[in-house]
Amino acid sequence: MRQKYSIHQFISSVINGSYRTVLVGVAIVAVFSSVSVTRITEAQSLEEQVQALQQENRNNKAVVRDLIAAAASYQDAISKLQTQINQLQAQIDQNEAQRAVLQQQITEHQIELDKQRKVLGENIKSMYVNGEMTTIEMLATSKDLGEFVDKETYRNAVQRKVQDTMAKIVKLQNELNDKKKQVEVLLASLQTQQAVIDQSRSEQANLLAMNQQQQEEFNSKTKNNQAKIDELNRQIAAQRTANSSGIVPDGGMYFIRFPGAVNKFNPDAYPYKNAGFSMQLGPCSFYDAYPDSPDGWGYCTRQCVSYAAWAVGASGRSIPMNYGNAKDWVASAPASYIYRTPQVGDVAISTAGAWGHAMYVEAVDGNRIYVSQYNVQLMGEFSYQWRVWR
């Protein structure tokens, strides 16, 4: 079937695709950085180098997705902590205002207390003439017993009134002082809570800043790798042009025999069996631009060519990369790989139709071959099938 995806489009989609996110902490970045960076060696073939770089970029992008999710959680935590800080600040402001009111009341009552003390002193003083007056003196200066009683009663009443007023003021002042102490204790508690939460917010902000820096670093690595992929693909294209068979298909069946020992494998291990699939025109792209997406070898997931390329690698040989639509494989492969009779492990290419069809040969029985394949019914599904090859 069609592969729908040029090398240039495939590379562009790696850079420009959009990605789903999952929640994860910053620790994953440190772990990934320490254990999972693919090393490219001179001993590797161009195709293997491209695959290694593409895998590293997929790993980088996965880490960036995790970082984006973690950044969202940090930002959410910062927002929630800021809300708590604002609420505590409102309580602090309210209690500060209450403390100020209480202090004003205490000051006013102290002034009143001082005033009553003065009144008491002046009233007592006014009852005496030239010093203290004894009860005998007061009795002697009174016209009669009734006047004496009136004087004594008045003096005592004035004293009691002033003393009662002073006692009330002292009691109220003590109550205000107690309330003020309670408010101050609450204020201290609120300010302590606010300081703790503000410290947490600062830590989250630091994590967010670190997260964003790590995103930039991994994006930069991906960009640098992509430049290497572009150059390697240019070399692959030049090499393929020099080594390709150049055969013009005649509409019949061809068999591409990739070098190396053929081992058994499990077709169910195809890594993209649950990936997107589409037969719409246009390039496949990562995750969101189209329902299907590119595999690691330059084909669209769940297409016949994607499975056939993977099957070659799963059987122990080098994966054919960026060979194009199924029909194009005959011209893309080296001439020495092209046969007109089948063998187990071959990729059978039907060159009929606009795109052709690629299949992996599982068994040969006379003029029939038993193949494993994807998308023979244009629905992106796996199947086995006996086919007549001549």
C-alpha positions as CSV (number, residue, x, y, z in Angstrom):
1,M,0.0,0.0,0.0
2,R,1.0,3.6,-0.2
3,Q,3.4,4.9,2.4
4,K,2.2,8.6,1.9
5,Y,5.2,10.1,3.5
6,S,8.3,11.6,2.0
7,I,11.6,11.8,3.9
8,H,11.3,15.5,4.1
9,Q,7.7,15.4,5.4
10,F,8.6,12.7,8.0
11,I,11.5,14.8,9.4
12,S,9.4,17.9,9.4
13,S,6.6,16.2,11.4
14,V,9.1,15.1,14.0
15,I,9.9,18.8,14.6
16,N,6.4,20.2,14.2
17,G,4.1,17.5,15.6
18,S,2.0,18.1,18.7
19,Y,2.1,15.8,21.7
20,R,-0.2,14.4,24.5
21,T,1.0,14.9,28.1
22,V,1.1,12.8,31.3
23,L,1.9,13.9,34.8
24,V,5.4,13.3,36.0
25,G,8.0,14.9,38.2
26,V,11.4,16.4,37.4
27,A,13.2,13.3,38.7
28,I,12.4,11.5,35.4
29,V,14.6,13.9,33.5
30,A,17.6,13.2,35.7
31,V,17.1,9.4,35.3
32,F,16.6,9.7,31.5
33,S,19.6,11.9,31.1
34,S,21.8,9.4,33.0
35,V,20.8,6.2,31.3
36,S,19.1,6.5,27.9
37,V,21.0,8.6,25.4
38,T,21.7,6.6,22.3
39,R,25.3,6.7,21.1
40,I,26.0,6.8,17.4
41,T,29.1,5.1,16.3
42,E,31.0,5.0,13.1
43,A,30.4,1.3,12.9
44,Q,26.7,1.7,12.3
45,S,25.2,1.9,8.9
46,L,23.5,5.1,7.7
47,E,20.1,3.6,8.3
48,E,21.0,2.4,11.8
49,Q,22.3,5.9,12.6
50,V,19.0,7.4,11.4
51,Q,17.0,4.9,13.5
52,A,19.2,5.6,16.6
53,L,18.7,9.3,16.2
54,Q,15.0,9.0,15.6
55,Q,14.7,6.8,18.7
56,E,16.7,9.4,20.7
57,N,14.4,12.1,19.4
58,R,11.3,10.1,20.4
59,N,12.8,9.7,23.8
60,N,13.5,13.4,24.0
61,K,10.0,14.3,22.9
62,A,8.6,11.9,25.5
63,V,10.6,13.6,28.2
64,V,9.4,17.0,27.0
65,R,5.8,15.8,27.1
66,D,6.4,14.7,30.7
67,L,8.1,18.0,31.5
68,I,5.1,19.9,30.0
69,A,2.8,17.9,32.2
70,A,5.0,18.5,35.3
71,A,5.2,22.2,34.5
72,A,1.4,22.4,34.4
73,S,1.2,20.7,37.8
74,Y,3.8,23.1,39.2
75,Q,1.9,26.1,37.8
76,D,-1.3,24.7,39.3
77,A,0.4,24.3,42.7
78,I,1.8,27.8,42.5
79,S,-1.7,29.2,41.8
80,K,-3.2,27.3,44.7
81,L,-0.5,28.3,47.1
82,Q,-0.9,31.9,46.0
83,T,-4.7,31.7,46.7
84,Q,-3.9,30.4,50.2
85,I,-1.4,33.2,50.7
86,N,-4.0,35.8,49.6
87,Q,-6.6,34.3,51.9
88,L,-4.1,34.4,54.9
89,Q,-3.2,38.0,54.0
90,A,-6.9,39.0,54.1
91,Q,-7.1,37.4,57.6
92,I,-3.9,39.2,58.7
93,D,-5.2,42.5,57.4
94,Q,-8.5,42.0,59.2
95,N,-6.8,41.1,62.5
96,E,-4.4,44.0,62.1
97,A,-7.4,46.3,61.8
98,Q,-9.0,44.7,64.9
99,R,-5.8,45.1,66.8
100,A,-5.7,48.8,65.9
101,V,-9.3,49.2,67.0
102,L,-8.6,47.5,70.3
103,Q,-5.5,49.6,70.9
104,Q,-7.5,52.8,70.2
105,Q,-10.1,51.6,72.7
106,I,-7.5,50.8,75.3
107,T,-6.0,54.3,74.9
108,E,-9.4,55.9,75.2
109,H,-10.2,53.9,78.4
110,Q,-6.8,54.8,79.9
111,I,-7.6,58.5,79.3
112,E,-11.0,58.0,81.0
113,L,-9.5,56.1,83.9
114,D,-7.0,59.0,84.5
115,K,-9.9,61.5,84.3
116,Q,-12.0,59.6,86.9
117,R,-9.1,59.3,89.2
118,K,-8.7,63.0,89.0
119,V,-12.4,63.6,89.6
120,L,-12.3,61.3,92.6
121,G,-9.4,63.2,94.1
122,E,-11.0,66.6,93.5
123,N,-14.3,65.5,95.0
124,I,-12.7,64.1,98.1
125,K,-10.5,67.2,98.4
126,S,-13.5,69.5,98.2
127,M,-15.1,67.8,101.2
128,Y,-12.2,68.9,103.4
129,V,-11.4,72.4,104.4
130,N,-7.8,73.1,105.5
131,G,-6.9,69.5,105.7
132,E,-8.7,66.3,106.7
133,M,-12.0,66.7,108.5
134,T,-12.8,64.2,111.2
135,T,-16.3,62.9,111.8
136,I,-16.4,64.9,115.1
137,E,-15.5,68.1,113.2
138,M,-18.1,67.4,110.6
139,L,-20.7,66.8,113.3
140,A,-19.7,70.0,115.1
141,T,-20.0,72.2,112.0
142,S,-23.3,70.8,111.1
143,K,-26.5,72.6,112.1
144,D,-28.2,69.5,113.1
145,L,-27.9,65.7,112.8
146,G,-29.7,65.7,109.5
147,E,-27.2,68.0,107.9
148,F,-24.4,65.8,109.2
149,V,-26.0,62.7,107.7
150,D,-26.5,64.5,104.3
151,K,-22.8,65.5,104.2
152,E,-21.6,62.0,105.1
153,T,-24.0,60.3,102.6
154,Y,-23.0,62.7,99.8
155,R,-19.3,62.1,100.4
156,N,-19.7,58.4,100.5
157,A,-21.9,58.4,97.4
158,V,-19.4,60.4,95.4
159,Q,-16.6,58.2,96.4
160,R,-18.5,55.0,95.5
161,K,-19.6,56.4,92.1
162,V,-16.1,57.4,91.1
163,Q,-14.7,54.1,92.4
164,D,-17.3,52.1,90.6
165,T,-16.6,54.0,87.4
166,M,-12.9,53.4,87.8
167,A,-13.5,49.7,88.5
168,K,-15.6,49.3,85.3
169,I,-12.9,51.1,83.3
170,V,-10.2,48.9,84.7
171,K,-12.2,45.7,84.0
172,L,-13.0,46.8,80.4
173,Q,-9.4,47.7,79.9
174,N,-8.2,44.3,81.1
175,E,-10.7,42.6,78.7
176,L,-9.4,44.7,75.8
177,N,-5.8,43.8,76.7
178,D,-6.8,40.1,76.7
179,K,-8.4,40.4,73.3
180,K,-5.4,42.3,72.0
181,K,-3.1,39.5,73.1
182,Q,-5.4,36.9,71.5
183,V,-5.3,38.8,68.2
184,E,-1.6,39.1,68.4
185,V,-1.2,35.3,68.9
186,L,-3.5,34.7,65.9
187,L,-1.6,37.2,63.8
188,A,1.7,35.5,64.7
189,S,0.2,32.1,63.7
190,L,-1.2,33.5,60.4
191,Q,2.1,35.1,59.5
192,T,4.0,31.8,60.3
193,Q,1.6,29.9,58.0
194,Q,2.0,32.5,55.3
195,A,5.8,32.2,55.5
196,V,5.6,28.4,55.2
197,I,3.3,28.6,52.2
198,D,5.3,31.3,50.5
199,Q,8.4,29.1,50.9
200,S,6.5,26.3,49.2
201,R,5.4,28.6,46.4
202,S,9.0,29.7,45.9
203,E,10.2,26.1,45.7
204,Q,7.5,25.3,43.1
205,A,8.5,28.4,41.1
206,N,12.2,27.1,41.2
207,L,11.0,23.7,40.0
208,L,9.0,25.3,37.2
209,A,12.0,27.4,36.1
210,M,14.2,24.3,36.1
211,N,11.6,22.4,34.2
212,Q,11.4,25.1,31.5
213,Q,15.2,25.1,31.2
214,Q,15.2,21.3,30.8
215,Q,12.5,21.6,28.1
216,E,14.7,24.0,26.2
217,E,17.7,21.6,26.5
218,F,15.8,18.6,25.2
219,N,14.2,20.6,22.4
220,S,17.7,21.8,21.5
221,K,19.0,18.2,21.4
222,T,16.1,17.1,19.3
223,K,16.7,20.0,16.8
224,N,20.4,19.1,16.6
225,N,19.6,15.4,16.1
226,Q,17.2,16.4,13.3
227,A,19.9,18.2,11.5
228,K,22.0,15.0,11.7
229,I,19.0,13.0,10.4
230,D,18.6,15.4,7.4
231,E,22.2,14.9,6.5
232,L,22.1,11.1,6.9
233,N,19.0,10.9,4.8
234,R,20.7,12.9,2.1
235,Q,23.5,10.4,2.1
236,I,21.0,7.5,2.2
237,A,19.2,9.0,-0.8
238,A,22.5,9.4,-2.7
239,Q,23.6,5.9,-1.8
240,R,20.2,4.4,-2.8
241,T,20.3,6.2,-6.1
242,A,23.7,4.7,-6.8
243,N,22.7,1.2,-5.6
244,S,19.0,0.9,-6.5
245,S,17.8,-1.5,-9.1
246,G,16.0,1.1,-11.1
247,I,13.6,-1.7,-12.2
248,V,10.3,-0.5,-13.7
249,P,7.7,-2.8,-12.3
250,D,5.6,-4.7,-14.8
251,G,2.5,-5.2,-12.6
252,G,3.6,-8.7,-11.5
253,M,5.0,-10.0,-8.2
254,Y,8.6,-9.3,-7.1
255,F,10.5,-10.7,-4.1
256,I,13.0,-8.6,-2.2
257,R,15.5,-10.7,-0.3
258,F,17.4,-8.7,2.3
259,P,20.7,-10.2,3.4
260,G,21.2,-12.1,6.6
261,A,19.9,-15.0,8.5
262,V,16.1,-15.2,8.8
263,N,14.8,-15.8,12.3
264,K,11.3,-16.5,13.6
265,F,9.4,-13.6,15.2
266,N,6.0,-12.9,16.6
267,P,3.9,-10.6,14.2
268,D,1.8,-9.5,17.3
269,A,4.9,-7.7,18.5
270,Y,4.6,-5.1,15.7
271,P,4.9,-1.9,17.9
272,Y,2.3,0.1,16.0
273,K,-0.6,-2.3,16.1
274,N,-2.6,0.1,18.3
275,A,-1.4,3.3,16.5
276,G,-3.4,5.5,14.3
277,F,-4.4,4.6,10.7
278,S,-5.8,6.5,7.8
279,M,-6.1,6.1,4.0
280,Q,-6.6,9.8,3.4
281,L,-4.3,11.6,1.0
282,G,-1.4,13.5,2.5
283,P,1.5,12.8,4.9
284,C,1.1,10.9,8.1
285,S,2.2,12.9,11.1
286,F,2.8,12.5,14.8
287,Y,-0.3,12.0,16.9
288,D,-2.7,14.8,16.0
289,A,-2.3,16.2,12.5
290,Y,-3.7,13.0,11.0
291,P,-5.2,9.9,12.5
292,D,-2.2,7.8,11.5
293,S,1.4,8.6,12.4
294,P,4.9,7.8,11.0
295,D,6.7,4.8,12.3
296,G,10.5,4.8,13.0
297,W,11.4,3.9,9.4
298,G,9.6,6.5,7.2
299,Y,6.2,4.8,6.6
300,C,2.8,5.4,8.0
301,T,1.7,3.2,10.9
302,R,-0.5,0.1,10.1
303,Q,0.3,0.4,6.4
304,C,1.6,-2.7,4.6
305,V,5.1,-1.2,4.1
306,S,5.5,-0.3,7.8
307,Y,4.8,-3.9,8.8
308,A,6.9,-5.4,6.1
309,A,9.9,-3.2,7.0
310,W,9.5,-4.0,10.7
311,A,9.2,-7.8,9.9
312,V,12.5,-7.7,8.1
313,G,14.1,-6.1,11.2
314,A,12.2,-8.4,13.6
315,S,13.6,-11.4,11.7
316,G,17.1,-10.3,12.4
317,R,18.1,-8.1,9.4
318,S,18.5,-4.4,8.7
319,I,15.2,-2.6,8.3
320,P,14.7,-1.1,4.9
321,M,14.0,2.6,5.5
322,N,12.2,5.2,3.3
323,Y,11.7,2.9,0.3
324,G,8.5,4.7,-0.5
325,N,5.1,3.1,-1.5
326,A,5.1,-0.7,-1.9
327,K,5.4,-0.4,-5.7
328,D,8.5,1.8,-5.2
329,W,10.4,-0.9,-3.3
330,V,11.3,-2.7,-6.4
331,A,13.2,0.3,-7.8
332,S,14.5,1.4,-4.4
333,A,16.2,-1.9,-3.4
334,P,19.6,-2.9,-4.8
335,A,19.3,-5.0,-7.9
336,S,21.0,-7.9,-6.1
337,Y,18.0,-8.0,-3.7
338,I,15.4,-8.5,-6.4
339,Y,14.0,-12.0,-7.3
340,R,11.1,-13.3,-9.2
341,T,10.7,-16.5,-7.2
342,P,9.9,-16.5,-3.5
343,Q,11.7,-17.7,-0.4
344,V,10.8,-17.6,3.3
345,G,11.8,-14.2,4.8
346,D,11.3,-12.3,1.5
347,V,9.2,-9.2,1.2
348,A,6.7,-10.0,-1.6
349,I,5.8,-6.9,-3.6
350,S,2.7,-6.9,-5.7
351,T,3.2,-4.1,-8.2
352,A,-0.4,-4.0,-9.4
353,G,-2.4,-0.8,-8.8
354,A,-1.4,2.7,-7.9
355,W,0.6,1.9,-4.8
356,G,1.2,-1.9,-4.9
357,H,1.2,-4.1,-1.8
358,A,4.0,-5.4,0.5
359,M,3.8,-8.7,2.3
360,Y,6.1,-10.8,4.4
361,V,6.6,-14.4,3.1
362,E,6.0,-16.9,5.9
363,A,5.9,-20.1,3.8
364,V,6.2,-21.2,0.2
365,D,4.1,-24.0,-1.4
366,G,4.6,-24.4,-5.1
367,N,2.9,-21.5,-6.8
368,R,1.5,-20.2,-3.5
369,I,2.9,-18.1,-0.7
370,Y,1.6,-17.8,2.8
371,V,2.1,-14.2,3.9
372,S,1.6,-12.0,7.0
373,Q,0.5,-8.5,6.2
374,Y,-1.2,-5.3,7.2
375,N,-3.9,-3.3,5.4
376,V,-4.8,-5.7,2.6
377,Q,-8.5,-4.6,3.0
378,L,-7.5,-0.9,3.4
379,M,-8.6,-0.9,7.0
380,G,-5.2,-1.1,8.7
381,E,-5.7,-4.6,10.1
382,F,-3.3,-7.5,10.4
383,S,-4.0,-10.8,8.5
384,Y,-2.5,-14.0,7.1
385,Q,-3.3,-15.1,3.6
386,W,-2.4,-17.7,0.9
387,R,-1.7,-16.0,-2.4
388,V,-0.8,-17.3,-5.8
389,W,2.4,-15.7,-6.9
390,R,2.5,-16.9,-10.6
